[in-house]
Amino acid sequence: MDAYSLPILWTSVLALLFSLALGLYGLFFPNGALKLVGLKLDEERDEGISEVRSTYGGFFVGISGLALLTLAVFDNPFITVGLGTAWLFAGFARVTSVLLDGTSFRANIQGILAEFLLGFFLIVPPLLVYRPGIPQ
């Protein structure tokens, strides 16, 4: 890896840390995570809080932590790019909801932008640095 590659990869590291922070927030502050995405628990079903901790918390902590570990320790961006692809598809799903379900674009714009930006910063820098198919 040349001297110019490390600053480029830091954008991916920062995106991974942000994704990890969102996961930690969902894991330890599930009610805050629900408020962040505009959802409420069903008071008749107490397992909802477990769903928030696992889906918005544990999943994002696990995948973001693993991507960070493989990028930093093994110099392998594969999981980072995979996570970026997942964030992009989350953004596409949100756009699809606006188009097909008639949900408010104004209410979804922050989520759409955040998901597309995270996806971009997790995919593009590693592809610039590792240049698939080009010997280094």
Buried (B, 14 or more C-beta within 10 A) or exposed (E): EEEEBEEBBEBBBEBBEBBBEBBBBBBEBBEEBBEBEEEEBEEEEEEBEEEBBEBBBBBBBEBBBBBBEBBEEEEBBEBBBBBBEBBBEBBBEBBEBBEEEEEEEEEBEEBBEBBBBBBBBBBBBBEBBBEEEEEE
